[in-house]
Amino acid sequence: MGHASFEIITGKGKIIYLDLWINGNPVCPIKLDDMSRADIVCITHGHPDHLGDGIEIAKKTKAKLVCSPEIGMYADKEGIPYDEENSCPLNIGGSAKIDGVKVIMVNAVHLTDTWINGEMLLGSGACGYIIITEDNIRIYYAGDTGLFGDMRLIGEIYAPDIAILPIGGKYNIGVREAAFASSLLSPEIVIPTHYETYPNQMADLDEFMRLVRVLAPKAKVISLKYGETLKYPIKE
């Protein structure tokens, strides 16, 4: 959905949004008024391009909001009660099962404060997510992160089918690091993200694909254009 925003529709029709950023996103193919339904909204951290419109969409659609306790407490002030019915605050290593979908909050290495309406609030850290759908499809969404060795543990414990990794290289890992991360995670599919939104976050996609072929030859890189959909499992 542009930049680092993703929509997941599970086999049973559940709609999950990851770091949904619409207003102000120069490459998002939809408008906020187009959004009418969501079941789960996950936010990795408080930077504007990831906090985005997640709280507003969760409030509008009555979706369960998954985020850090700090962002959850801010959302409470914005009309999403800080309770188990409306929000699901987690910390690193925590998990929840929501309508048959398991959501696990995992580590990310990213210095962050929370920026809201131009005001910097106390940072709540950053995270990634493992999403396990009702039919056991496993998706690792890294959010914004540097490269860290425990990505190997994420790969070993959760065995993601799909890894969504940033490659922009300015505020998170770049092409080389993301290719190495692919070798640690061992997914079937790697989807690069967080690049080419702005001139200072470009990436050599061909080089990324070349490095993944060398470092993680079992993984297939699939680059999605804005508004494009990947159907998984892929039928040969």
Secondary structure, DSSP 8 states (H G I E B T S, - for coil): --TT-EEEE-TT--EEEES---TT-TT-SS-GGG----SEEE---SSHHHHTTHHHHHHHHT-EEEE-HHHHHHHHHTT--SSTTTEEE--TT-EEEETTEEEEEEE------EEETTEEE-----EEEEEE-TT--EEEE--S----TTHHHHHHHH--SEEEEE--SSSS--HHHHHHHHHHH--SEEEEES-SSSGGG---HHHHHHHHHHH-TT-EE----TT----SS---
